[in-house]
């Protein structure tokens, strides 16, 4: 458990939480490992999990087009946790990965009790939306 608390503390999203809150969050986490090539999320499928990358890299693609790489400290799956809608992207492990995984039923109550974490997620969502709305640059 101490390991998960430290891992969460190292994630910028959770770095301002107290040790008590980190312990509560760690209790809700599932420490999972994935092999390279594993599909972690599938676009347009319902999702009930939120992932925090501890080790390794993943690729995010939308409609089969690579959009972004994720690494330690990044997270994904938060949109489905918030609005209970299908996933907006595929996420596939590029390397062996280790993630802390939260279910919707454990993470949503945590967000309600920790508005600072919810606000951080909102900031990331807005940044992603603004990036998605930018016109494509011609080669």
DRENTORKOL-3810 file (N, C-alpha, C; in nm, 4 decimals):
REM DRENTORKOL-3810
@n.u->0.0816; n.v->-0.1201; n.w->0.0000; ca.u->0.0000; ca.v->0.0000; ca.w->0.0000; c.u->0.0854; c.v->0.1257; c.w->0.0000
@n.u->0.1956; n.v->0.1261; n.w->0.0727; ca.u->0.2823; ca.v->0.2437; ca.w->0.0755; c.u->0.3335; c.v->0.2745; c.w->-0.0644
@n.u->0.3595; n.v->0.1695; n.w->-0.1427; ca.u->0.4061; ca.v->0.1867; ca.w->-0.2797; c.u->0.3004; c.v->0.2595; c.w->-0.3631
@n.u->0.1738; n.v->0.2177; n.w->-0.3535; ca.u->0.0666; ca.v->0.2810; ca.w->-0.4300; c.u->0.0474; c.v->0.4262; c.w->-0.3870
@n.u->0.0599; n.v->0.4535; n.w->-0.2584; ca.u->0.0463; ca.v->0.5907; ca.w->-0.2091; c.u->0.1544; c.v->0.6784; c.w->-0.2701
@n.u->0.2777; n.v->0.6295; n.w->-0.2718; ca.u->0.3863; ca.v->0.7074; ca.w->-0.3307; c.u->0.3664; c.v->0.7251; c.w->-0.4806
@n.u->0.3232; n.v->0.6190; n.w->-0.5488; ca.u->0.2972; ca.v->0.6290; ca.w->-0.6923; c.u->0.1920; c.v->0.7346; c.w->-0.7217
@n.u->0.0842; n.v->0.7336; n.w->-0.6454; ca.u->-0.0210; ca.v->0.8338; ca.w->-0.6654; c.u->0.0292; c.v->0.9741; c.w->-0.6343
@n.u->0.1102; n.v->0.9868; n.w->-0.5311; ca.u->0.1644; ca.v->1.1176; ca.w->-0.4947; c.u->0.2528; c.v->1.1743; c.w->-0.6062
@n.u->0.3156; n.v->1.0858; n.w->-0.6839; ca.u->0.4028; ca.v->1.1278; ca.w->-0.7930; c.u->0.3253; c.v->1.1692; c.w->-0.9185
@n.u->0.1947; n.v->1.1401; n.w->-0.9230; ca.u->0.1114; ca.v->1.1791; ca.w->-1.0367; c.u->0.0644; c.v->1.3234; c.w->-1.0132
@n.u->0.0947; n.v->1.4141; n.w->-1.1065; ca.u->0.0582; ca.v->1.5544; ca.w->-1.0853; c.u->-0.0884; c.v->1.5763; c.w->-1.0473
@n.u->-0.1778; n.v->1.4973; n.w->-1.1015; ca.u->-0.3203; ca.v->1.5100; ca.w->-1.0716; c.u->-0.3499; c.v->1.4950; c.w->-0.9229
@n.u->-0.2725; n.v->1.4113; n.w->-0.8551; ca.u->-0.2987; ca.v->1.3806; ca.w->-0.7147; c.u->-0.1957; c.v->1.4379; c.w->-0.6185
@n.u->-0.0985; n.v->1.5119; n.w->-0.6674; ca.u->0.0147; ca.v->1.5547; ca.w->-0.5845; c.u->-0.0225; c.v->1.6481; c.w->-0.4697
@n.u->-0.1375; n.v->1.7127; n.w->-0.4767; ca.u->-0.1782; ca.v->1.8037; ca.w->-0.3685; c.u->-0.2644; c.v->1.7373; c.w->-0.2624
@n.u->-0.2900; n.v->1.6078; n.w->-0.2773; ca.u->-0.3737; ca.v->1.5379; ca.w->-0.1804; c.u->-0.2960; c.v->1.5069; c.w->-0.0525
@n.u->-0.3688; n.v->1.5022; n.w->0.0572; ca.u->-0.3078; ca.v->1.4645; ca.w->0.1854; c.u->-0.2760; c.v->1.3156; c.w->0.1836
@n.u->-0.1899; n.v->1.2729; n.w->0.2747; ca.u->-0.1570; ca.v->1.1305; ca.w->0.2859; c.u->-0.2830; c.v->1.0480; c.w->0.3135
@n.u->-0.3725; n.v->1.1030; n.w->0.3932; ca.u->-0.4975; ca.v->1.0331; ca.w->0.4244; c.u->-0.5792; c.v->1.0105; c.w->0.2969
@n.u->-0.5913; n.v->1.1155; n.w->0.2146; ca.u->-0.6684; ca.v->1.1034; ca.w->0.0916; c.u->-0.5983; c.v->1.0117; c.w->-0.0086
@n.u->-0.4656; n.v->1.0179; n.w->-0.0135; ca.u->-0.3908; ca.v->0.9275; ca.w->-0.1002; c.u->-0.4127; c.v->0.7819; c.w->-0.0577
@n.u->-0.4188; n.v->0.7585; n.w->0.0712; ca.u->-0.4433; ca.v->0.6233; ca.w->0.1222; c.u->-0.5830; c.v->0.5753; c.w->0.0799
@n.u->-0.6834; n.v->0.6630; n.w->0.0904; ca.u->-0.8188; ca.v->0.6276; ca.w->0.0479; c.u->-0.8214; c.v->0.5937; c.w->-0.1012
@n.u->-0.7532; n.v->0.6749; n.w->-0.1786; ca.u->-0.7485; ca.v->0.6526; ca.w->-0.3223; c.u->-0.6735; c.v->0.5231; c.w->-0.3544
@n.u->-0.5625; n.v->0.4998; n.w->-0.2871; ca.u->-0.4844; ca.v->0.3776; ca.w->-0.3094; c.u->-0.5670; c.v->0.2533; c.w->-0.2766
@n.u->-0.6505; n.v->0.2619; n.w->-0.1755; ca.u->-0.7361; ca.v->0.1488; ca.w->-0.1392; c.u->-0.8334; c.v->0.1140; c.w->-0.2514
@n.u->-0.8694; n.v->0.2133; n.w->-0.3312; ca.u->-0.9650; ca.v->0.1918; ca.w->-0.4392; c.u->-0.8977; c.v->0.1466; c.w->-0.5684
@n.u->-0.7652; n.v->0.1529; n.w->-0.5741; ca.u->-0.6921; ca.v->0.1232; ca.w->-0.6970; c.u->-0.6636; c.v->-0.0252; c.w->-0.7133
@n.u->-0.6576; n.v->-0.0649; n.w->-0.8388; ca.u->-0.6134; ca.v->-0.1989; ca.w->-0.8755; c.u->-0.4825; c.v->-0.1822; c.w->-0.9506
@n.u->-0.3760; n.v->-0.2407; n.w->-0.9013; ca.u->-0.2449; ca.v->-0.2327; ca.w->-0.9643; c.u->-0.2399; c.v->-0.3392; c.w->-1.0731
@n.u->-0.2373; n.v->-0.2959; n.w->-1.1998; ca.u->-0.2474; ca.v->-0.3891; ca.w->-1.3115; c.u->-0.1271; c.v->-0.3744; c.w->-1.4048
@n.u->-0.0851; n.v->-0.4860; n.w->-1.4625; ca.u->0.0224; ca.v->-0.4861; ca.w->-1.5623; c.u->-0.0341; c.v->-0.5341; c.w->-1.6950
@n.u->0.0191; n.v->-0.4772; n.w->-1.8038; ca.u->-0.0279; ca.v->-0.5093; ca.w->-1.9377; c.u->0.0924; c.v->-0.5302; c.w->-2.0290
@n.u->0.0832; n.v->-0.6255; n.w->-2.1184; ca.u->0.1891; ca.v->-0.6517; ca.w->-2.2167; c.u->0.1754; c.v->-0.5549; c.w->-2.3334
@n.u->0.2867; n.v->-0.5303; n.w->-2.4022; ca.u->0.2833; ca.v->-0.4481; ca.w->-2.5234; c.u->0.1814; c.v->-0.5078; c.w->-2.6196
@n.u->0.1049; n.v->-0.4214; n.w->-2.6836; ca.u->0.0021; ca.v->-0.4658; ca.w->-2.7779; c.u->-0.1357; c.v->-0.4810; c.w->-2.7167
@n.u->-0.1449; n.v->-0.4745; n.w->-2.5845; ca.u->-0.2743; ca.v->-0.4884; ca.w->-2.5186; c.u->-0.3598; c.v->-0.3648; c.w->-2.5444
@n.u->-0.4841; n.v->-0.3865; n.w->-2.5856; ca.u->-0.5796; ca.v->-0.2774; ca.w->-2.6044; c.u->-0.6427; c.v->-0.2483; c.w->-2.4682
@n.u->-0.6204; n.v->-0.1280; n.w->-2.4190; ca.u->-0.6717; ca.v->-0.0907; ca.w->-2.2871; c.u->-0.8106; c.v->-0.0291; c.w->-2.2950
@n.u->-0.8356; n.v->0.0464; n.w->-2.4002; ca.u->-0.9705; ca.v->0.0982; ca.w->-2.4240; c.u->-1.0006; c.v->0.0851; c.w->-2.5728
@n.u->-1.1287; n.v->0.0743; n.w->-2.6038; ca.u->-1.1741; ca.v->0.0628; ca.w->-2.7420; c.u->-1.2742; c.v->0.1725; c.w->-2.7703
@n.u->-1.2451; n.v->0.2499; n.w->-2.8751; ca.u->-1.3333; ca.v->0.3595; ca.w->-2.9137; c.u->-1.4743; c.v->0.3080; c.w->-2.9361
@n.u->-1.5707; n.v->0.3842; n.w->-2.8873; ca.u->-1.7144; ca.v->0.3590; ca.w->-2.9020; c.u->-1.7685; c.v->0.2465; c.w->-2.8139
@n.u->-1.6836; n.v->0.1847; n.w->-2.7308; ca.u->-1.7339; ca.v->0.0872; ca.w->-2.6345; c.u->-1.7505; c.v->0.1542; c.w->-2.4991
@n.u->-1.8496; n.v->0.1097; n.w->-2.4245; ca.u->-1.8693; ca.v->0.1659; ca.w->-2.2910; c.u->-1.7513; c.v->0.1306; c.w->-2.2028
@n.u->-1.7139; n.v->0.2228; n.w->-2.1169; ca.u->-1.6027; ca.v->0.1990; ca.w->-2.0261; c.u->-1.6388; c.v->0.2392; c.w->-1.8851
@n.u->-1.5888; n.v->0.1656; n.w->-1.7898; ca.u->-1.6166; ca.v->0.1965; ca.w->-1.6492; c.u->-1.4872; c.v->0.2059; c.w->-1.5686
@n.u->-1.3732; n.v->0.2206; n.w->-1.6415; ca.u->-1.2453; ca.v->0.2275; ca.w->-1.5715; c.u->-1.1681; c.v->0.3522; c.w->-1.6123
@n.u->-1.0867; n.v->0.3963; n.w->-1.5190; ca.u->-1.0006; ca.v->0.5134; ca.w->-1.5317; c.u->-0.8593; c.v->0.4645; c.w->-1.5024
@n.u->-0.7628; n.v->0.4967; n.w->-1.5873; ca.u->-0.6269; ca.v->0.4453; ca.w->-1.5772; c.u->-0.5278; c.v->0.5568; c.w->-1.5455
@n.u->-0.4346; n.v->0.5291; n.w->-1.4567; ca.u->-0.3216; ca.v->0.6179; ca.w->-1.4302; c.u->-0.1965; c.v->0.5385; c.w->-1.4674
@n.u->-0.1189; n.v->0.5915; n.w->-1.5614; ca.u->0.0002; ca.v->0.5212; ca.w->-1.6086; c.u->0.1125; c.v->0.5371; c.w->-1.5063
@n.u->0.1661; n.v->0.4252; n.w->-1.4614; ca.u->0.2781; ca.v->0.4244; ca.w->-1.3676; c.u->0.4086; c.v->0.4015; c.w->-1.4430
@n.u->0.4108; n.v->0.3002; n.w->-1.5288; ca.u->0.5281; ca.v->0.2684; ca.w->-1.6098; c.u->0.4827; c.v->0.2318; c.w->-1.7502
@n.u->0.5672; n.v->0.2617; n.w->-1.8478; ca.u->0.5404; ca.v->0.2215; ca.w->-1.9851; c.u->0.4777; c.v->0.3320; c.w->-2.0669
@n.u->0.4475; n.v->0.2961; n.w->-2.1928; ca.u->0.3890; ca.v->0.3924; ca.w->-2.2860; c.u->0.2720; c.v->0.3303; c.w->-2.3593
@n.u->0.1766; n.v->0.4167; n.w->-2.3949; ca.u->0.0600; ca.v->0.3753; ca.w->-2.4720; c.u->0.0363; c.v->0.4771; c.w->-2.5824
@n.u->-0.0352; n.v->0.4326; n.w->-2.6845; ca.u->-0.0720; ca.v->0.5226; ca.w->-2.7929; c.u->-0.2225; c.v->0.5407; c.w->-2.7941
@n.u->-0.2642; n.v->0.6661; n.w->-2.8094; ca.u->-0.4050; ca.v->0.7008; ca.w->-2.8215; c.u->-0.4333; c.v->0.7217; c.w->-2.9695
@n.u->-0.5389; n.v->0.6577; n.w->-3.0199; ca.u->-0.5776; ca.v->0.6804; ca.w->-3.1583; c.u->-0.7288; c.v->0.6986; c.w->-3.1663
@n.u->-0.7680; n.v->0.7816; n.w->-3.2619; ca.u->-0.9099; ca.v->0.8079; ca.w->-3.2861; c.u->-0.9362; c.v->0.7772; c.w->-3.4325
@n.u->-1.0318; n.v->0.6898; n.w->-3.4566; ca.u->-1.0611; ca.v->0.6504; ca.w->-3.5933; c.u->-0.9422; c.v->0.5887; c.w->-3.6633
@n.u->-0.8563; n.v->0.5212; n.w->-3.5862; ca.u->-0.7390; ca.v->0.4559; ca.w->-3.6421; c.u->-0.6196; c.v->0.5482; c.w->-3.6637
@n.u->-0.6350; n.v->0.6762; n.w->-3.6340; ca.u->-0.5269; ca.v->0.7730; ca.w->-3.6526; c.u->-0.4574; c.v->0.8012; c.w->-3.5204
@n.u->-0.3262; n.v->0.7760; n.w->-3.5108; ca.u->-0.2537; ca.v->0.8055; ca.w->-3.3863; c.u->-0.2659; c.v->0.9541; c.w->-3.3516
@n.u->-0.2910; n.v->0.9822; n.w->-3.2244; ca.u->-0.3081; ca.v->1.1202; ca.w->-3.1799; c.u->-0.2074; c.v->1.1625; c.w->-3.0747
@n.u->-0.1701; n.v->1.0676; n.w->-2.9878; ca.u->-0.0895; ca.v->1.1067; ca.w->-2.8731; c.u->-0.0257; c.v->0.9838; c.w->-2.8112
@n.u->0.0866; n.v->1.0055; n.w->-2.7443; ca.u->0.1491; ca.v->0.9007; ca.w->-2.6628; c.u->0.1307; c.v->0.9367; c.w->-2.5164
@n.u->0.1107; n.v->0.8347; n.w->-2.4379; ca.u->0.0957; ca.v->0.8521; ca.w->-2.2931; c.u->0.2099; c.v->0.7823; c.w->-2.2225
@n.u->0.2534; n.v->0.8401; n.w->-2.1110; ca.u->0.3599; ca.v->0.7803; ca.w->-2.0320; c.u->0.3332; c.v->0.7986; c.w->-1.8846
@n.u->0.4317; n.v->0.7682; n.w->-1.8011; ca.u->0.4134; ca.v->0.7780; ca.w->-1.6564; c.u->0.3591; c.v->0.9140; c.w->-1.6134
@n.u->0.2560; n.v->0.9083; n.w->-1.5285; ca.u->0.1913; ca.v->1.0294; ca.w->-1.4780; c.u->0.0696; c.v->1.0700; c.w->-1.5587
@n.u->0.0580; n.v->1.0188; n.w->-1.6821; ca.u->-0.0602; ca.v->1.0479; ca.w->-1.7638; c.u->-0.1757; c.v->0.9594; c.w->-1.7196
@n.u->-0.2943; n.v->0.9985; n.w->-1.7608; ca.u->-0.4125; ca.v->0.9185; ca.w->-1.7283; c.u->-0.5108; c.v->0.9265; c.w->-1.8429
@n.u->-0.6004; n.v->0.8278; n.w->-1.8461; ca.u->-0.7022; ca.v->0.8227; ca.w->-1.9509; c.u->-0.8214; c.v->0.7432; c.w->-1.9007
@n.u->-0.9331; n.v->0.7616; n.w->-1.9685; ca.u->-1.0564; ca.v->0.6937; ca.w->-1.9293; c.u->-1.1464; c.v->0.7789; c.w->-1.8434
@n.u->-1.1017; n.v->0.9003; n.w->-1.8129; ca.u->-1.1797; ca.v->0.9862; ca.w->-1.7227; c.u->-1.3108; c.v->1.0315; c.w->-1.7850
@n.u->-1.3159; n.v->1.0453; n.w->-1.9172; ca.u->-1.4392; ca.v->1.0945; ca.w->-1.9793; c.u->-1.5542; c.v->0.9970; c.w->-1.9582
@n.u->-1.5285; n.v->0.8688; n.w->-1.9763; ca.u->-1.6342; ca.v->0.7692; ca.w->-1.9560; c.u->-1.6769; c.v->0.7607; c.w->-1.8105
@n.u->-1.5835; n.v->0.7874; n.w->-1.7198; ca.u->-1.6170; ca.v->0.7876; ca.w->-1.5773; c.u->-1.7126; c.v->0.9032; c.w->-1.5470
@n.u->-1.6901; n.v->1.0151; n.w->-1.6141; ca.u->-1.7692; ca.v->1.1351; ca.w->-1.5864; c.u->-1.9073; c.v->1.1271; c.w->-1.6496
@n.u->-1.9134; n.v->1.0929; n.w->-1.7796; ca.u->-2.0441; ca.v->1.1027; ca.w->-1.8463; c.u->-2.1091; c.v->0.9696; c.w->-1.8816
@n.u->-2.0446; n.v->0.8602; n.w->-1.8468; ca.u->-2.0998; ca.v->0.7258; ca.w->-1.8697; c.u->-2.1288; c.v->0.7006; c.w->-2.0176
@n.u->-2.0516; n.v->0.7608; n.w->-2.1053; ca.u->-2.0676; ca.v->0.7435; ca.w->-2.2496; c.u->-1.9573; c.v->0.6538; c.w->-2.3035
@n.u->-1.9716; n.v->0.6105; n.w->-2.4282; ca.u->-1.8682; ca.v->0.5263; ca.w->-2.4874; c.u->-1.7328; c.v->0.5970; c.w->-2.4941
@n.u->-1.6278; n.v->0.5179; n.w->-2.5012; ca.u->-1.4908; ca.v->0.5693; ca.w->-2.5092; c.u->-1.4739; c.v->0.6526; c.w->-2.6357
@n.u->-1.3938; n.v->0.7572; n.w->-2.6260; ca.u->-1.3700; ca.v->0.8460; ca.w->-2.7402; c.u->-1.2470; c.v->0.8049; c.w->-2.8201
@n.u->-1.1693; n.v->0.7093; n.w->-2.7711; ca.u->-1.0452; ca.v->0.6716; ca.w->-2.8389; c.u->-1.0054; c.v->0.5290; c.w->-2.8035
@n.u->-0.9187; n.v->0.4752; n.w->-2.8901; ca.u->-0.8515; ca.v->0.3501; ca.w->-2.8590; c.u->-0.7234; c.v->0.3855; c.w->-2.7849
@n.u->-0.6874; n.v->0.3053; n.w->-2.6864; ca.u->-0.5577; ca.v->0.3190; ca.w->-2.6196; c.u->-0.4950; c.v->0.1801; c.w->-2.6180
@n.u->-0.3740; n.v->0.1725; n.w->-2.6768; ca.u->-0.3032; ca.v->0.0447; ca.w->-2.6884; c.u->-0.1650; c.v->0.0592; c.w->-2.6266
@n.u->-0.1258; n.v->-0.0385; n.w->-2.5470; ca.u->0.0071; ca.v->-0.0385; ca.w->-2.4850; c.u->0.1140; c.v->-0.0541; c.w->-2.5927
@n.u->0.2100; n.v->0.0371; n.w->-2.5941; ca.u->0.3235; ca.v->0.0278; ca.w->-2.6868; c.u->0.4367; c.v->-0.0542; c.w->-2.6265
@n.u->0.4445; n.v->-0.0497; n.w->-2.4940; ca.u->0.5448; ca.v->-0.1243; ca.w->-2.4192; c.u->0.4718; c.v->-0.1968; c.w->-2.3070
@n.u->0.5448; n.v->-0.2755; n.w->-2.2318; ca.u->0.4855; ca.v->-0.3324; ca.w->-2.1112; c.u->0.4459; c.v->-0.2144; c.w->-2.0236
@n.u->0.3282; n.v->-0.2219; n.w->-1.9633; ca.u->0.2772; ca.v->-0.1105; ca.w->-1.8837; c.u->0.2331; c.v->-0.1570; c.w->-1.7458
@n.u->0.2402; n.v->-0.0631; n.w->-1.6551; ca.u->0.1825; ca.v->-0.0806; ca.w->-1.5222; c.u->0.0929; c.v->0.0396; c.w->-1.4981
@n.u->-0.0309; n.v->0.0129; n.w->-1.4601; ca.u->-0.1290; ca.v->0.1190; ca.w->-1.4361; c.u->-0.2009; c.v->0.0950; c.w->-1.3044
@n.u->-0.2407; n.v->0.2040; n.w->-1.2422; ca.u->-0.3372; ca.v->0.1953; ca.w->-1.1337; c.u->-0.4723; c.v->0.2189; c.w->-1.1995
@n.u->-0.5642; n.v->0.1267; n.w->-1.1765; ca.u->-0.6933; ca.v->0.1298; ca.w->-1.2440; c.u->-0.8026; c.v->0.1480; c.w->-1.1398
@n.u->-0.8933; n.v->0.2399; n.w->-1.1702; ca.u->-1.0052; ca.v->0.2706; ca.w->-1.0806; c.u->-1.1350; c.v->0.2431; c.w->-1.1543
@n.u->-1.2325; n.v->0.1907; n.w->-1.0824; ca.u->-1.3644; ca.v->0.1707; ca.w->-1.1410; c.u->-1.4465; c.v->0.2979; c.w->-1.1219
@n.u->-1.5464; n.v->0.3105; n.w->-1.2051; ca.u->-1.6360; ca.v->0.4262; ca.w->-1.1979; c.u->-1.6984; c.v->0.4379; c.w->-1.0590
@n.u->-1.7418; n.v->0.3257; n.w->-1.0015; ca.u->-1.8119; ca.v->0.3303; ca.w->-0.8740; c.u->-1.7202; c.v->0.3634; c.w->-0.7571
@n.u->-1.5885; n.v->0.3520; n.w->-0.7749; ca.u->-1.4990; ca.v->0.3937; ca.w->-0.6671; c.u->-1.4433; c.v->0.5345; c.w->-0.6909
@n.u->-1.4241; n.v->0.5722; n.w->-0.8185; ca.u->-1.3602; ca.v->0.6999; ca.w->-0.8463; c.u->-1.4575; c.v->0.8172; c.w->-0.8434
@n.u->-1.5798; n.v->0.7988; n.w->-0.8905; ca.u->-1.6770; ca.v->0.9095; ca.w->-0.8910; c.u->-1.7018; c.v->0.9656; c.w->-0.7506
@n.u->-1.7254; n.v->0.8819; n.w->-0.6490; ca.u->-1.7445; ca.v->0.9370; ca.w->-0.5146; c.u->-1.6202; c.v->1.0117; c.w->-0.4652
@n.u->-1.5022; n.v->0.9617; n.w->-0.5022; ca.u->-1.3788; ca.v->1.0294; ca.w->-0.4632; c.u->-1.3753; c.v->1.1694; c.w->-0.5239
@n.u->-1.4126; n.v->1.1818; n.w->-0.6508; ca.u->-1.4141; ca.v->1.3137; ca.w->-0.7157; c.u->-1.5120; c.v->1.4083; c.w->-0.6479
@n.u->-1.6260; n.v->1.3563; n.w->-0.6098; ca.u->-1.7261; ca.v->1.4412; ca.w->-0.5429; c.u->-1.6737; c.v->1.4941; c.w->-0.4099
@n.u->-1.5928; n.v->1.4148; n.w->-0.3429; ca.u->-1.5363; ca.v->1.4557; ca.w->-0.2138; c.u->-1.4080; c.v->1.5371; c.w->-0.2284
@n.u->-1.3516; n.v->1.5427; n.w->-0.3491; ca.u->-1.2241; ca.v->1.6121; ca.w->-0.3727; c.u->-1.2359; c.v->1.7015; c.w->-0.4956
@n.u->-1.3036; n.v->1.8145; n.w->-0.4808; ca.u->-1.3268; ca.v->1.9013; ca.w->-0.5970; c.u->-1.1989; c.v->1.9531; c.w->-0.6613
@n.u->-1.0883; n.v->1.9594; n.w->-0.5872; ca.u->-0.9628; ca.v->2.0050; ca.w->-0.6476; c.u->-0.9129; c.v->1.9049; c.w->-0.7518
@n.u->-0.9332; n.v->1.7763; n.w->-0.7280; ca.u->-0.8955; ca.v->1.6745; ca.w->-0.8254; c.u->-0.9912; c.v->1.6819; c.w->-0.9454
@n.u->-1.1199; n.v->1.6989; n.w->-0.9177; ca.u->-1.2172; ca.v->1.7120; ca.w->-1.0259; c.u->-1.1832; c.v->1.8333; c.w->-1.1126
@n.u->-1.1436; n.v->1.9436; n.w->-1.0504; ca.u->-1.1080; ca.v->2.0639; ca.w->-1.1249; c.u->-0.9855; c.v->2.0382; c.w->-1.2139
@n.u->-0.8873; n.v->1.9667; n.w->-1.1631; ca.u->-0.7689; ca.v->1.9336; ca.w->-1.2435; c.u->-0.8073; c.v->1.8512; c.w->-1.3657
@n.u->-0.8987; n.v->1.7591; n.w->-1.3484; ca.u->-0.9451; ca.v->1.6785; ca.w->-1.4614; c.u->-1.0176; c.v->1.7675; c.w->-1.5621
@n.u->-1.0990; n.v->1.8610; n.w->-1.5127; ca.u->-1.1673; ca.v->1.9533; ca.w->-1.6029; c.u->-1.0681; c.v->2.0350; c.w->-1.6848
@n.u->-0.9613; n.v->2.0802; n.w->-1.6215; ca.u->-0.8598; ca.v->2.1573; ca.w->-1.6942; c.u->-0.7981; c.v->2.0748; c.w->-1.8069
@n.u->-0.7696; n.v->1.9488; n.w->-1.7800; ca.u->-0.7123; ca.v->1.8624; ca.w->-1.8828; c.u->-0.8140; c.v->1.8395; c.w->-1.9950
@n.u->-0.9394; n.v->1.8182; n.w->-1.9597; ca.u->-1.0418; ca.v->1.7970; ca.w->-2.0614; c.u->-1.0557; c.v->1.9196; c.w->-2.1516
@n.u->-1.0530; n.v->2.0384; n.w->-2.0928; ca.u->-1.0626; ca.v->2.1614; ca.w->-2.1714; c.u->-0.9415; c.v->2.1747; c.w->-2.2633
@n.u->-0.8229; n.v->2.1456; n.w->-2.2115; ca.u->-0.7013; ca.v->2.1523; ca.w->-2.2936; c.u->-0.7111; c.v->2.0542; c.w->-2.4112
@n.u->-0.7601; n.v->1.9330; n.w->-2.3850; ca.u->-0.7741; ca.v->1.8342; ca.w->-2.4925; c.u->-0.8761; c.v->1.8805; c.w->-2.5965
@n.u->-0.9861; n.v->1.9381; n.w->-2.5513; ca.u->-1.0882; ca.v->1.9877; ca.w->-2.6426; c.u->-1.0323; c.v->2.0996; c.w->-2.7301
@n.u->-0.9596; n.v->2.1913; n.w->-2.6705; ca.u->-0.9010; ca.v->2.3022; ca.w->-2.7479; c.u->-0.8009; c.v->2.2492; c.w->-2.8511
@n.u->-0.7219; n.v->2.1492; n.w->-2.8123; ca.u->-0.6280; ca.v->2.0897; ca.w->-2.9080; c.u->-0.7022; c.v->2.0217; c.w->-3.0232
@n.u->-0.8116; n.v->1.9533; n.w->-2.9902; ca.u->-0.8891; ca.v->1.8827; ca.w->-3.0925; c.u->-0.9569; c.v->1.9816; c.w->-3.1885
@n.u->-0.9908; n.v->2.0987; n.w->-3.1399; ca.u->-1.0595; ca.v->2.1992; ca.w->-3.2229; c.u->-0.9657; c.v->2.2791; c.w->-3.3109
@n.u->-0.8347; n.v->2.2715; n.w->-3.2848; ca.u->-0.7386; ca.v->2.3455; ca.w->-3.3673; c.u->-0.7436; c.v->2.2921; c.w->-3.5093
@n.u->-0.7367; n.v->2.3834; n.w->-3.6062; ca.u->-0.7340; ca.v->2.3356; ca.w->-3.7447; c.u->-0.6074; c.v->2.2551; c.w->-3.7717
@n.u->-0.6196; n.v->2.1556; n.w->-3.8546; ca.u->-0.5035; ca.v->2.0731; ca.w->-3.8898; c.u->-0.4049; c.v->2.1568; c.w->-3.9694
@n.u->-0.2776; n.v->2.1340; n.w->-3.9441; ca.u->-0.1720; ca.v->2.2054; ca.w->-4.0154; c.u->-0.1357; c.v->2.1234; c.w->-4.1385
@n.u->-0.1369; n.v->2.1881; n.w->-4.2548; ca.u->-0.1030; ca.v->2.1179; ca.w->-4.3785; c.u->0.0467; c.v->2.0893; c.w->-4.3841
@n.u->0.0812; n.v->1.9740; n.w->-4.4386; ca.u->0.2237; ca.v->1.9373; ca.w->-4.4510; c.u->0.2900; c.v->2.0115; c.w->-4.5637
END
